[in-house]
Amino acid sequence: MDSDSLMLYKLIILYILDRVEMPISNAELTRIILEKQYAGYLEIVQALDDLVEDTYIEIVGQGNSHQYKITTEGAEVLSYFLKDISVPLRDEIDEFLLKEQHHLRDIAASTAAFSETGMNAGEYLVDLKVVERGSELVRINLLVYSEEEAETICNRWKDANTDVYEYLVQRLLMGKKNNEKEDEKDD
């Protein structure tokens, strides 16, 4: 791979990360680039590694789940070299991201990751989050006792997070109302 091609792949990645305005998983970023045939898998891996090493993008998340986001330095580099991405290519990326925005937000809205605690063998901390417009709506950390349990919880979080969030809010509000009713009875 020549250096001009690698530079373009890096700029495309920076451009995508800048436009989505939120962290995006390796899988989703790779899917977008491969689907649009901007680069091959090996080129994407090389470009991502270089961008992380140069601190133009950073990895957020932990355990089995991580996402990429553009850094301030990456945004500065992109603004300087933006002219090296043709206007038709930028327009094509923008149009594609506009069509994908709901899908990308849904994926980014809920994250699940786990890591071994390091305290006792076989203990895993599962970190579950729901984020909306950059704000954490809920974050739950669970301690489980096998990697299989941790994986199962992470895999089910995407489908269950809305129900869990609604349950927590309802339960906590119901608890407050029940306590208020008991206080009224005592008066």
Backbone as CSV, one residue per row, in Angstrom:
resi,resn,N_x,N_y,N_z,CA_x,CA_y,CA_z,C_x,C_y,C_z
1,MET,0.854,-1.171,0.000,0.000,0.000,0.000,0.899,1.234,0.000
2,ASP,0.609,2.145,-0.893,1.447,3.344,-0.976,1.013,4.363,0.073
3,SER,1.897,5.296,0.368,1.646,6.257,1.447,0.493,7.215,1.127
4,ASP,0.277,7.545,-0.153,-0.840,8.420,-0.517,-2.183,7.743,-0.239
5,SER,-2.263,6.444,-0.564,-3.502,5.702,-0.301,-3.753,5.607,1.197
6,LEU,-2.709,5.285,1.962,-2.860,5.181,3.414,-3.307,6.518,4.002
7,MET,-2.753,7.596,3.501,-3.136,8.934,3.970,-4.625,9.183,3.697
8,LEU,-5.101,8.809,2.519,-6.512,8.992,2.192,-7.391,8.147,3.116
9,TYR,-6.992,6.895,3.386,-7.771,6.035,4.282,-7.868,6.668,5.670
10,LYS,-6.765,7.214,6.133,-6.756,7.867,7.446,-7.684,9.084,7.444
11,LEU,-7.635,9.861,6.390,-8.498,11.043,6.303,-9.972,10.653,6.242
12,ILE,-10.276,9.583,5.533,-11.661,9.101,5.473,-12.138,8.706,6.867
13,ILE,-11.295,8.003,7.600,-11.658,7.603,8.967,-11.871,8.835,9.834
14,LEU,-10.954,9.783,9.772,-11.106,11.018,10.552,-12.386,11.756,10.162
15,TYR,-12.659,11.805,8.872,-13.848,12.490,8.385,-15.118,11.820,8.920
16,ILE,-15.162,10.502,8.863,-16.331,9.763,9.369,-16.501,10.023,10.864
17,LEU,-15.418,9.893,11.622,-15.509,10.094,13.071,-15.910,11.525,13.415
18,ASP,-15.457,12.468,12.638,-15.819,13.864,12.858,-17.303,14.080,12.569
19,ARG,-17.810,13.450,11.532,-19.203,13.642,11.124,-20.202,12.932,12.036
20,VAL,-19.857,11.766,12.566,-20.818,11.054,13.410,-20.917,11.683,14.798
21,GLU,-19.910,12.459,15.186,-19.928,13.223,16.435,-20.177,12.378,17.677
22,MET,-19.802,11.121,17.635,-19.918,10.240,18.792,-18.949,9.087,18.589
23,PRO,-18.565,8.430,19.658,-17.712,7.251,19.471,-18.434,6.202,18.637
24,ILE,-17.674,5.479,17.850,-18.238,4.451,16.977,-17.387,3.192,17.111
25,SER,-18.036,2.055,17.113,-17.319,0.802,17.313,-16.450,0.467,16.103
26,ASN,-15.436,-0.314,16.366,-14.565,-0.790,15.303,-15.386,-1.516,14.241
27,ALA,-16.317,-2.337,14.692,-17.140,-3.112,13.754,-17.963,-2.201,12.845
28,GLU,-18.579,-1.164,13.403,-19.409,-0.264,12.599,-18.565,0.591,11.665
29,LEU,-17.447,1.085,12.152,-16.559,1.884,11.318,-16.039,1.055,10.145
30,THR,-15.618,-0.156,10.446,-15.125,-1.063,9.403,-16.236,-1.398,8.415
31,ARG,-17.442,-1.652,8.930,-18.583,-1.970,8.056,-18.841,-0.844,7.067
32,ILE,-18.841,0.385,7.563,-19.107,1.538,6.698,-18.068,1.618,5.585
33,ILE,-16.805,1.521,5.958,-15.722,1.679,4.980,-15.717,0.534,3.976
34,LEU,-15.942,-0.688,4.454,-15.986,-1.830,3.538,-17.219,-1.783,2.640
35,GLU,-18.365,-1.418,3.227,-19.598,-1.359,2.440,-19.486,-0.349,1.305
36,LYS,-18.851,0.772,1.582,-18.678,1.798,0.552,-17.428,1.547,-0.297
37,GLN,-16.696,0.512,0.032,-15.493,0.095,-0.711,-14.439,1.209,-0.779
38,TYR,-14.282,1.913,0.339,-13.259,2.959,0.401,-11.872,2.368,0.638
39,ALA,-11.823,1.219,1.312,-10.549,0.564,1.620,-10.820,-0.889,1.949
40,GLY,-9.772,-1.703,1.906,-9.867,-3.092,2.313,-9.649,-3.222,3.808
41,TYR,-9.925,-4.393,4.325,-9.832,-4.621,5.770,-8.429,-4.348,6.312
42,LEU,-7.408,-4.855,5.649,-6.042,-4.668,6.140,-5.639,-3.193,6.137
43,GLU,-6.090,-2.465,5.144,-5.801,-1.036,5.091,-6.489,-0.298,6.243
44,ILE,-7.710,-0.708,6.566,-8.438,-0.093,7.676,-7.695,-0.337,8.986
45,VAL,-7.275,-1.574,9.199,-6.551,-1.924,10.428,-5.283,-1.090,10.554
46,GLN,-4.523,-1.002,9.470,-3.281,-0.220,9.487,-3.563,1.260,9.765
47,ALA,-4.560,1.801,9.098,-4.890,3.216,9.278,-5.347,3.492,10.714
48,LEU,-6.198,2.620,11.271,-6.652,2.798,12.646,-5.489,2.736,13.624
49,ASP,-4.618,1.749,13.449,-3.447,1.626,14.329,-2.593,2.891,14.281
50,ASP,-2.343,3.390,13.080,-1.528,4.606,12.927,-2.214,5.811,13.567
51,LEU,-3.517,5.948,13.354,-4.244,7.095,13.909,-4.263,7.071,15.436
52,VAL,-4.386,5.891,16.014,-4.342,5.774,17.479,-2.939,6.118,17.976
53,GLU,-1.936,5.559,17.318,-0.545,5.809,17.705,-0.205,7.302,17.614
54,ASP,-0.723,7.975,16.598,-0.462,9.406,16.417,-1.365,10.285,17.291
55,THR,-2.248,9.673,18.065,-3.238,10.325,18.951,-4.230,11.208,18.194
56,TYR,-4.538,10.845,16.946,-5.562,11.548,16.181,-6.945,10.968,16.453
57,ILE,-6.964,9.725,16.904,-8.194,9.119,17.399,-7.845,8.408,18.692
58,GLU,-8.852,8.191,19.508,-8.614,7.468,20.748,-9.636,6.364,20.908
59,ILE,-9.227,5.376,21.662,-10.103,4.245,21.954,-10.784,4.523,23.286
60,VAL,-12.105,4.403,23.286,-12.863,4.529,24.520,-13.586,3.212,24.752
61,GLY,-13.806,2.878,25.997,-14.409,1.600,26.334,-13.377,0.695,26.944
62,GLN,-13.822,-0.489,27.294,-12.928,-1.423,27.960,-13.357,-2.846,27.664
63,GLY,-12.536,-3.780,28.087,-12.885,-5.198,27.951,-13.083,-5.589,26.500
64,ASN,-14.195,-6.243,26.229,-14.451,-6.767,24.893,-15.078,-5.748,23.951
65,SER,-15.336,-4.536,24.437,-16.015,-3.550,23.610,-15.259,-2.235,23.667
66,HIS,-14.834,-1.771,22.507,-14.231,-0.442,22.473,-14.694,0.289,21.237
67,GLN,-14.608,1.590,21.341,-15.063,2.463,20.262,-13.982,3.490,19.982
68,TYR,-14.062,4.073,18.794,-13.117,5.112,18.404,-13.810,6.455,18.405
69,LYS,-13.051,7.480,18.785,-13.543,8.844,18.635,-12.367,9.721,18.235
70,ILE,-12.682,10.765,17.503,-11.653,11.686,17.021,-11.202,12.569,18.183
71,THR,-9.918,12.867,18.236,-9.373,13.757,19.252,-9.321,15.181,18.702
72,THR,-8.995,16.108,19.556,-8.830,17.500,19.128,-7.730,17.595,18.076
73,GLU,-6.636,16.859,18.322,-5.534,16.852,17.349,-5.985,16.274,16.019
74,GLY,-6.801,15.222,16.073,-7.324,14.620,14.856,-8.212,15.571,14.075
75,ALA,-9.035,16.321,14.793,-9.911,17.305,14.138,-9.085,18.415,13.486
76,GLU,-7.996,18.811,14.144,-7.118,19.836,13.566,-6.450,19.332,12.292
77,VAL,-5.951,18.089,12.335,-5.316,17.497,11.154,-6.327,17.395,10.018
78,LEU,-7.543,16.950,10.346,-8.583,16.830,9.331,-8.877,18.187,8.696
79,SER,-9.001,19.221,9.510,-9.312,20.538,8.944,-8.189,21.006,8.011
80,TYR,-6.974,20.674,8.346,-5.847,21.078,7.515,-5.819,20.322,6.182
81,PHE,-6.135,19.010,6.223,-6.040,18.170,5.025,-7.394,17.862,4.377
82,LEU,-8.458,18.518,4.825,-9.796,18.250,4.291,-9.849,18.377,2.774
83,LYS,-9.098,19.298,2.238,-9.083,19.513,0.781,-8.571,18.283,0.023
84,ASP,-7.875,17.380,0.717,-7.356,16.169,0.069,-8.425,15.080,-0.092
85,ILE,-9.593,15.303,0.509,-10.743,14.415,0.281,-11.624,15.147,-0.720
86,SER,-11.847,14.541,-1.867,-12.616,15.223,-2.909,-14.025,15.559,-2.415
87,VAL,-14.581,16.620,-2.954,-15.932,17.046,-2.580,-16.951,15.941,-2.883
88,PRO,-16.888,15.281,-4.050,-17.846,14.190,-4.291,-17.730,13.057,-3.263
89,LEU,-16.508,12.741,-2.833,-16.329,11.687,-1.824,-16.898,12.139,-0.479
90,ARG,-16.648,13.376,-0.093,-17.219,13.900,1.154,-18.744,13.893,1.099
91,ASP,-19.292,14.302,-0.044,-20.753,14.301,-0.202,-21.317,12.884,-0.087
92,GLU,-20.624,11.935,-0.692,-21.067,10.534,-0.636,-21.044,10.023,0.806
93,ILE,-19.986,10.332,1.538,-19.887,9.908,2.940,-20.992,10.573,3.756
94,ASP,-21.192,11.867,3.566,-22.239,12.591,4.311,-23.618,11.994,4.055
95,GLU,-23.902,11.694,2.790,-25.200,11.111,2.436,-25.376,9.744,3.090
96,PHE,-24.339,8.933,3.047,-24.401,7.598,3.654,-24.605,7.706,5.165
97,LEU,-23.865,8.596,5.815,-23.985,8.753,7.263,-25.350,9.294,7.652
98,LEU,-25.925,10.145,6.827,-27.266,10.650,7.090,-28.276,9.499,7.088
99,LYS,-28.140,8.596,6.124,-29.031,7.431,6.062,-28.817,6.497,7.247
100,GLU,-27.581,6.424,7.740,-27.221,5.504,8.814,-27.335,6.103,10.209
101,GLN,-27.672,7.387,10.321,-27.575,8.059,11.609,-28.400,7.402,12.711
102,HIS,-29.612,6.959,12.410,-30.440,6.330,13.442,-29.844,5.004,13.883
103,HIS,-29.373,4.239,12.925,-28.733,2.958,13.239,-27.499,3.181,14.108
104,LEU,-26.669,4.131,13.743,-25.450,4.410,14.504,-25.776,4.927,15.899
105,ARG,-26.797,5.767,16.024,-27.184,6.281,17.348,-27.714,5.164,18.226
106,ASP,-28.510,4.265,17.648,-29.027,3.142,18.428,-27.892,2.283,18.964
107,ILE,-26.904,2.034,18.121,-25.777,1.213,18.541,-24.953,1.939,19.595
108,ALA,-24.701,3.220,19.381,-23.886,3.988,20.314,-24.615,4.245,21.622
109,ALA,-25.935,4.240,21.580,-26.708,4.564,22.770,-26.539,3.539,23.875
110,SER,-26.285,2.310,23.519,-26.108,1.296,24.548,-24.784,0.590,24.323
111,THR,-24.010,0.525,25.391,-22.736,-0.177,25.304,-22.658,-1.181,26.437
112,ALA,-21.964,-2.252,26.160,-21.765,-3.297,27.149,-20.347,-3.835,26.987
113,ALA,-19.645,-3.892,28.093,-18.278,-4.394,28.071,-18.014,-5.113,29.382
114,PHE,-17.052,-6.000,29.366,-16.680,-6.658,30.610,-15.177,-6.847,30.658
115,SER,-14.688,-6.978,31.879,-13.270,-7.244,32.087,-13.113,-8.053,33.364
116,GLU,-12.053,-8.807,33.411,-11.764,-9.585,34.611,-11.363,-8.608,35.706
117,THR,-11.832,-8.842,36.922,-11.584,-7.876,37.994,-10.134,-7.875,38.451
118,GLY,-9.481,-9.003,38.362,-8.110,-9.086,38.847,-8.033,-9.360,40.335
119,MET,-9.156,-9.301,41.016,-9.179,-9.570,42.458,-9.204,-11.069,42.732
120,ASN,-10.198,-11.713,42.179,-10.339,-13.164,42.339,-10.490,-13.786,40.957
121,ALA,-9.863,-14.907,40.770,-9.944,-15.595,39.478,-11.399,-15.897,39.151
122,GLY,-11.766,-15.634,37.912,-13.114,-15.952,37.464,-14.156,-14.899,37.792
123,GLU,-13.744,-13.758,38.336,-14.688,-12.668,38.583,-14.592,-11.661,37.449
124,TYR,-15.753,-11.258,36.947,-15.804,-10.311,35.840,-16.713,-9.148,36.200
125,LEU,-16.286,-7.961,35.846,-17.103,-6.773,36.035,-17.725,-6.430,34.689
126,VAL,-19.048,-6.395,34.644,-19.786,-6.058,33.441,-20.233,-4.608,33.569
127,ASP,-19.887,-3.799,32.576,-20.210,-2.374,32.564,-21.245,-2.134,31.469
128,LEU,-22.459,-1.752,31.882,-23.571,-1.529,30.958,-23.945,-0.049,30.992
129,LYS,-24.118,0.546,29.794,-24.438,1.976,29.738,-25.485,2.252,28.670
130,VAL,-26.243,3.303,28.928,-27.110,3.899,27.924,-26.731,5.376,27.892
131,VAL,-26.370,5.846,26.708,-25.939,7.231,26.527,-26.823,7.865,25.465
132,GLU,-27.248,9.083,25.741,-28.046,9.814,24.759,-27.534,11.244,24.678
133,ARG,-27.221,11.683,23.472,-26.696,13.023,23.219,-25.532,13.367,24.136
134,GLY,-24.655,12.395,24.324,-23.449,12.619,25.107,-23.627,12.525,26.612
135,SER,-24.846,12.290,27.083,-25.090,12.170,28.523,-25.427,10.736,28.881
136,GLU,-24.820,10.257,29.954,-25.134,8.918,30.443,-26.498,8.941,31.110
137,LEU,-27.434,8.140,30.592,-28.743,8.035,31.207,-28.720,7.030,32.342
138,VAL,-28.008,5.949,32.112,-27.892,4.920,33.142,-26.578,4.172,32.929
139,ARG,-26.001,3.776,34.039,-24.792,2.952,34.001,-24.911,1.933,35.125
140,ILE,-24.757,0.691,34.762,-24.881,-0.403,35.729,-23.609,-1.231,35.659
141,ASN,-23.042,-1.503,36.822,-21.894,-2.400,36.904,-22.321,-3.629,37.676
142,LEU,-22.102,-4.783,37.075,-22.477,-6.046,37.697,-21.244,-6.920,37.870
143,LEU,-21.156,-7.585,39.000,-20.092,-8.542,39.231,-20.653,-9.929,38.963
144,VAL,-20.035,-10.649,38.041,-20.476,-12.013,37.718,-19.282,-12.957,37.860
145,TYR,-19.576,-14.236,37.848,-18.553,-15.201,38.220,-18.125,-16.150,37.112
146,SER,-18.394,-15.760,35.880,-17.824,-16.517,34.757,-17.811,-15.618,33.524
147,GLU,-16.912,-15.916,32.628,-16.828,-15.158,31.385,-18.083,-15.369,30.551
148,GLU,-18.648,-16.578,30.628,-19.863,-16.874,29.873,-21.028,-16.001,30.339
149,GLU,-21.168,-15.833,31.670,-22.228,-14.972,32.191,-22.022,-13.531,31.715
150,ALA,-20.782,-13.064,31.767,-20.466,-11.701,31.335,-20.813,-11.510,29.860
151,GLU,-20.437,-12.467,29.020,-20.739,-12.381,27.587,-22.242,-12.392,27.334
152,THR,-22.960,-13.251,28.042,-24.410,-13.343,27.874,-25.078,-12.022,28.222
153,ILE,-24.687,-11.429,29.338,-25.273,-10.149,29.749,-24.962,-9.070,28.714
154,CYS,-23.723,-9.005,28.262,-23.339,-8.006,27.256,-24.131,-8.191,25.971
155,ASN,-24.285,-9.437,25.544,-25.005,-9.707,24.299,-26.489,-9.366,24.408
156,ARG,-27.065,-9.482,25.578,-28.494,-9.214,25.756,-28.795,-7.752,26.071
157,TRP,-27.795,-6.985,26.442,-28.007,-5.598,26.856,-28.625,-4.755,25.752
158,LYS,-28.175,-4.921,24.525,-28.691,-4.093,23.426,-30.210,-4.230,23.306
159,ASP,-30.720,-5.445,23.444,-32.168,-5.654,23.323,-32.925,-5.329,24.599
160,ALA,-32.256,-5.435,25.749,-32.957,-5.287,27.030,-32.784,-3.929,27.689
161,ASN,-31.877,-3.096,27.201,-31.548,-1.872,27.938,-32.743,-0.938,28.127
162,THR,-33.595,-0.807,27.137,-34.760,0.072,27.266,-35.695,-0.424,28.361
163,ASP,-35.944,-1.733,28.359,-36.817,-2.311,29.386,-36.207,-2.141,30.783
164,VAL,-34.919,-2.376,30.897,-34.245,-2.242,32.192,-34.305,-0.798,32.664
165,TYR,-34.032,0.138,31.773,-34.076,1.563,32.122,-35.478,1.962,32.585
166,GLU,-36.491,1.587,31.807,-37.867,1.921,32.169,-38.254,1.295,33.507
167,TYR,-37.847,0.052,33.723,-38.152,-0.622,34.992,-37.531,0.134,36.163
168,LEU,-36.254,0.512,36.018,-35.582,1.224,37.103,-36.281,2.543,37.417
169,VAL,-36.595,3.299,36.385,-37.255,4.590,36.608,-38.611,4.378,37.275
170,GLN,-39.416,3.460,36.742,-40.745,3.206,37.314,-40.637,2.708,38.747
171,ARG,-39.744,1.801,38.985,-39.590,1.221,40.322,-39.153,2.277,41.330
172,LEU,-38.223,3.105,40.911,-37.735,4.139,41.819,-38.799,5.209,42.066
173,LEU,-39.557,5.560,41.046,-40.634,6.530,41.241,-41.761,5.941,42.071
174,MET,-42.097,4.679,41.820,-43.132,4.006,42.595,-42.739,3.943,44.056
175,GLY,-41.496,3.660,44.306,-41.010,3.596,45.678,-41.191,4.915,46.379
176,LYS,-40.937,6.020,45.667,-41.105,7.352,46.251,-42.579,7.606,46.557
177,LYS,-43.445,7.266,45.621,-44.877,7.487,45.831,-45.385,6.641,46.993
178,ASN,-44.926,5.393,47.072,-45.351,4.527,48.172,-44.895,5.090,49.513
179,ASN,-43.674,5.618,49.562,-43.172,6.209,50.801,-43.979,7.444,51.177
180,GLU,-44.371,8.276,50.187,-45.173,9.462,50.452,-46.546,9.069,51.021
181,LYS,-47.147,8.002,50.479,-48.445,7.531,50.952,-48.342,7.048,52.383
182,GLU,-47.249,6.332,52.702,-47.058,5.849,54.077,-46.873,7.017,55.019
183,ASP,-46.156,8.072,54.581,-45.974,9.257,55.423,-47.312,9.939,55.694
184,GLU,-48.197,9.997,54.677,-49.510,10.621,54.847,-50.347,9.847,55.854
185,LYS,-50.244,8.514,55.839,-50.999,7.679,56.773,-50.557,7.918,58.205
186,ASP,-49.257,8.169,58.373,-48.718,8.386,59.706,-49.181,9.699,60.315
187,ASP,-49.548,10.685,59.460,-49.978,12.013,59.973,-51.314,11.953,60.551
